[in-house]
Amino acid sequence: MVELEVAQGGVGSRTRVLIVDDDVRIGQALGLALDDEGFDVDAVHTGEEALSRAGAPEIDLVLLDLMLPGIDGLTVCRRLRDAGDLPIIMVTARSDSADVIAGLEAGADDYVTKPLVAGELAARIRALLRRRRPAPATPRRLLLGDVELRPDEGVVLRAGEPVHLTRTEFRLLAELAAAGGRIVTRDELLSRVWGYEYHGDTRLLDVHVRRLRRKVEADPDRPTVVLTVRGAGYKAGQVERRPDPAVPDTEPVPGWRG
């Protein structure tokens, strides 16, 4: 078994992308295209290599093919996500729901389908990396039932216990909490959290909502924190704002927009 510890954020002046694809030619072509877009690229061709290389501190993001020899892409994705918050974009040859949902449920932040267009892929990478930047410090606390959200610290507690959310999940919860119980449409959430319009495909959002509920809800099948408004979007349950008593309560609550 490959031991894995994922580094949180890379170093250097250019973003380094780890491409994981068993087709050497595709890896080379993507590497050249992403280099033209301003990224540095490493390429590996098996799941075992991916798990080993992803632990390097200079890796900022993983572009992960589903179809891999040895350890498959879904298993690699789950193990990367269990190890930390390294951004993952899943690559699939098909856009059908089964493949896409499986990849997102495994922990991918986003997905793209083949054939890949370098400019679109570069935009997706930049949008995902923007979500790793910390929000401006605003000493506020938001309570949603027994869930406490601290946007300035990037902290979520449920019943006083820390809850680990990915950066994407945190931004999603923060956007809903910042709306103060108002409905936020799916398109608004896609634009604010992912940073681009997703052509009406809400699978990305809906799977992340399910993942978020499993972490913050006492009973994910009967949610009280993240509520679905049928035909409209989502909203947070009852929100209570609690300012830091040492700081005047004058600034708006950030939505962690990239």
N, C-alpha and C positions, 0 to 999 in steps of 0.2 A: 504494500500500500504506500502511495506517495504521501509523504508528510507535507502539509501546506500551511503556510502562514502568509496571508495576503497583506502586502504593504498598503497603507492608506495614502495614496497620492504620490505622484512622481516628482522628479527633480529635473532641472535643466530648463532651457529656454523654449524648447519645442515639445509639444505633447507626443508621447510615445504610445503607439497602438500595438497591441499584440494580436496578430492575425492567426487564427487557428483554423486551418483548412487542409484536408488531406490531398487536395489537388495542388501540386507545386506550381503549376502554371497560373492558376487563379491567385495564389498567394503572391507570386511575383508581379502579376499585373496590378493587383490591388496595392501592393507596396509602392510601385511606381506612381500610380494615380494619387495615392494619399500623400506621397512625398511632394508632388506638384501642388497639393492643397495645403502644404505647410506642416505635415506631420512626419515624425520619425516612425519607422515600422520595424518590428521584429515579426518573423513568421515561424510557426511550428506546425506540425502535421499530424500529431496524435494527441489524444486526451491526456496521456501521461506527460508528454512534453509541455502541454498547456498548464497542467497543475504545477509542474516544476518551475516553469518560467514566470508564471503569474505572480509568484512571490517576490520577484525582483523589485526593489524600491523605485526603479525608474519607469515601471509600467503604469500608465495612467488609465487605460481602458482596454477591454478585451472585445474583439470582434470574433464571435464564436460560431462556427458552423455546427449544425445539428448532427450531420452525418460524419462520424469519425470512426476510424478503426480503433479497436481496443476499448478504452473507456469512452462511451458515447457522449455526445454534446450535452444532453440533458443531465447526465451524472456530473460532468465537469461543471456545469452551471450551478447545480445544487451545492457542490462542494466549495466552489468559489464564494457563493453567497453565504454559506454557513461560516466561512472563514473571515468574512469582512464585507466591506461596502464598495469594493472595486466595481466601477461601472461596467456593465455587460450589455452588448448589443448582439442579439441572436440572429444568425443568418439561416434562412430556410429556403429550400428550392420550391416550396409550395406555400401559397397564401391561405390554404384552407384552415378552418377554425381549429381542427385538432392539433396540427403542428404549432400554430401560433400560440394557442392557449397553453399547450404543454410547455413551451419555452418560457412563457411569462410566469406560469405557475412555478417553474423551476427556479425562478429568481431573476430572470433577465429584466433589465430596465426598459428595453426597447427591442424591436425586431425590424429586420429588412428582408426582402425577398430577392432572389436571383432572377434575372441578371441585375447586378448592382451598378448604379450610376454614381460615379465618384463625387460629383458635386452635391448630390442629395445625401450621400453617405457622410460627407464631410460636414454638412449642415446638421445632421443628426448627432454626430459626435460632438460638435461644438455646443449644441443645445443641451446634451446630457452632461457635459463637463461644467457648464454654467451652474448646474444645480449643486455642484460640490462647493461652490464659493459660499462662505458664511454670510448670513444676513447681517445688516447693521445692528449693533447692539441696542436693544430696546427692553429695559427691565420691566417686563410684564409677565404675568402668569395668566393662563386661560384654563378654566375648569370646565370639562364636559362630563358631568356626572362624577365618577371616581377617577377620571383621566385628567391629568394635569399636563399642560403643554407650556414649555418655556421657550419661546421662539429665539430669544437672545442667546440661550445656551445650547440649543439643539437637543433639548432633553424632553423626554416623555416619561411620565410615571403613571402606573395604574395601581390604584389602592396603595400608593406609596412605594411601589416597586418599580425599578427601571425597566423600560420596554425598549428593545433595540429595533429601531426602524431604519430602513435604508433612507438615503437622502431624498429619493423620490417619494417614498411613503410619508416622510416628515413634511415635505412641501405640500403634499396633497391634504394631509390633516390640517396643516397651518392655513391653507387657503380656505378650507371649509370653516375652521374656527374663526378666522378673521372676518368671515361674512356674517358672523353673529346670529346664525340661525336662518339667514335668508337662503333661498335656493340659488345654487350655482349650477348653471347648465353644463352639460358634458363638453360642449365646444369651448366654453369659458375655462373649464378646468384643463382641457388639453392645451389650450393656448398659454395659460398661466404657468402650468407645472412643467409641461414638456417643451414649451417655447416655440411651437409651430403648430399649424393646423394639420390635422391628421386625416383629412379627406373623408370625414364622416365615419371612420372606422373606430368604434368605441371599445373594441375588445381590449386594447391597451389599458384604457382607464378602468373598465369594469373588473378586469383581473387584478389590477393593483388595489382596487377597493376591497375585493375579497381578501387579498393578502393582508391589507391593513386591518380589516375587521377581525381576522384571526388573532391579531396581536393586541388590539385595544378593547375588544368587546368581551364582556363576561360570557355572553352566548352569541356567537357570530350569526346564528340562525334567527336570532331575535335582537337585532341591533338597536342600541339606544344612543350611540355616539355618532356613527356615520349612517345617516338615514337616506333611503332611496325615495325620491319623489317621482312616481311613475309618470313617464312621458315628459318629464321636465329636467331632471338631473339629480343632484345630491344636496344635502344640507347637513349641518352639524346638529346634534341634539342641543339641549339647553346649555347655552354658553354663559359662563360667569367670568368677567374680567377682574383680575386682582393685581393692581399695580404694586410695584416694590415700594414700600413705605418710605424708603430713603430717597426716592426720586419722584419729582412731580409727574403726575399722570397726564402728560400733554401730547405724547407722540402717538401716531397711529400704529396699530399692530401690523407688523410686516407679514406679507404672504409668502416670503422667501422666493420672490420672483427673480429669475436669472437675468 
